[in-house]
Every structure is written in C-alpha cells, then in structure tokens.
Amino acid sequence: MLQVDPKLQLPSSAELPCSDDIPVDNEDQNLLPNYLLFLLQRIWADRLDWFFAVDMAIYHTTGVNPRVPVVPDAFLSLGVDRKKNGESRLSYVMWEENETPPILVIEMVSQTPGGEYDKKLEIYRKLGVLYYVIYNPKYWQRDRHQPFEVYQLVNDTYQLQLGEPFWMSEVGLGIGRREFVLGGFAQEGLRWFDEQATPYWDEGELLVQSQQQQEQAEQARQQAEQARQQAEQAQQQAEQAQQQEQEIRHQVEQDKARLAAKLRSLGFDPNDLLS
C-alpha cells in the first residue's frame, strides 16, 4: 500500500466526484449489476453490514493520487455500514471506511476494452480485493479469455479459479451465469447462488412470491372490510336498541298519562294510586 504522508489532508467524500462520468456502452452494464443488487437486498434483507454499489467511484491511497478513483461496474464490501451515517454514500472513500476494501469486484467487458485483464486487475490487487469477477459474454474470443472468470487473491497474487457457479466462502455466496427473463426478455446474466449451487430466486419463485404477497394483501383488505362492516352493523344495532328503548319509555309515559286521566274522571287521585 502506498505510504501516505500523515500531514497530507485527504479530501472528504463531499469533495470528490461520485464516478468518472464515462458513459457505459450498453444497457446491460447498468441493468445486470443492479439486478444483483435487487437480489442481494432480498437475500440479506436483515443485514446492515454490507454495501453493494453499481458504477461508483472507489477512492484509495494505493495509487499515484488519492483523488483519482477506480470505478468498477459493481463491487461488494462487507463489515461496513449499509448506510454511511444513516445516509446514502456519494462515493466509496477508503479512508472513511476504516480502509476496508471491497471483498468482491465485478467488471463487465464492453465493446471498448477497459484494461479489465491487466490495468484494473493490478489496481484491485494492490487494493486488496479478494475476489475479482470478469464477465465477458460477447468479446471473450477477441480478448482470448473465457466468458466468465473468477480471480482470487492468494499470497498477494490473483489466481484464476475453476468451477461455476463459484462459491465464495468468505462472502457466503456463489456467483455464476444463468439464463433468465428480465423485463420480459430472455437473456444471460450473473446470479447469486447458495452453497448447493442453487440460484437465489428464479423468476418463477419471484412471481410466486409476488402473487402470494398480492393474495395476502387482498386477504388483509377483505378482513379489514369485513371488520369495518361488522363494526357498522354493531353500531346500527346499538342505535336501533337505543331507539326502541326510547320508544318503549315514551309509550309507558303515554299509558301512565291515559291511566291517570281515567282515574281522575272516576274521582280518584292518581298520585295516591300510582305512587
């Protein structure tokens, strides 16, 4: 790691750009990593010690200038706050993250090579990224590599790993390719897998869960409506009972008045007889 002069004032995340502002050359470079994030939010819904970013700058002190970031297509860090001080990060600044490097970086090779197999590999090695995934479904023959490659940092050197999906024990997830339907289109993309090499939430499972949630919401709505109707019926019954009671009292008073009048007509004092 580059030795930084302790007297050097490192900039804060508020002073640094959040990305390199270089546009992606195809929609999958944003779509597929964001889908991984979507799935991870379901897998680790109860965890707050992770952060997954898409196209976000990583600022570090292992390069020539700490103001020059590396911007992966996606990366995952563990042991950091899900939200930084309760807020969304502007960028990932290593000196504000207790020098915690990402444990996983994902690069998707595009039409224009971006140094994924050499320049960036060396940057991530110096940074201490444990797993480096290069996804190259279209240009792997041009680059003389495989469509899906996982490199693991062993003794400060990246070693190409075998097997797919590849289980990352330190992460607690596997990663690999899988055909699936996204947004109505069938395509290949990266997916998370469990230790038994089973993908998390195939589309059918997501659909079933969505239907179950809709059914549960409809059932809750029906129960709430039924409870409301029962409450209205109970209120109506109470009002009817109160009205009947008032009518009975009124009738009794009328009967007493008629009886008193009859007694007076016969020469009796009703106060003596009705008391």
C-alpha angles and dihedrals in degrees: 000000000000112000107236120204105250088218090060111104106226115210122248124241089257089063097048130080114252094225142000092260091232108143119231116246096223137027094241091071088070101026100054098045090047089052088055088052091049091053093044090055087059096042094048099028091136096047126090099178100087141073128197119187135186120211093345126148119249113206115200143159098233094089136063096274126021089213091064109081135196113230115203122191086242140347140183127213126189129201093034131106117276086224121026107238087339093303137095116268121249089204138336107269112186096206089055092049098057087262090292109161122207112272091211133029125186124199123186113204113229136193089277110056112238102193093266094150099045122005098039092037089059092047092053091045091056090044091055098241106170099204125031117187121193115193113194110161097157109030104034093112091050090051094041093235137108122272091244123031132170120197122194124200108238120172090345092306129102113238122192110240129214130224135055129256087032116213114223104198094187090055097040092228140091124221131203146125126290138171112239143150116256123175091351094305127106113227145140122261145148119284139183117246134193125234091274089059091251115143117239113248111348113208091262090056091047090050092049091049091049091050091047091051091050091048091048091049091049091047090050090048091051091048091050091049091048091050090049092051091048090051090050091049091049091050091049091049091050091049091048091050091050091049092049090050091052091048091051092050090048091050092049091051090050091049091050091050092050091047092050090051091050092050092050090052088056092050098257127127106236091203089065095046101039098042 
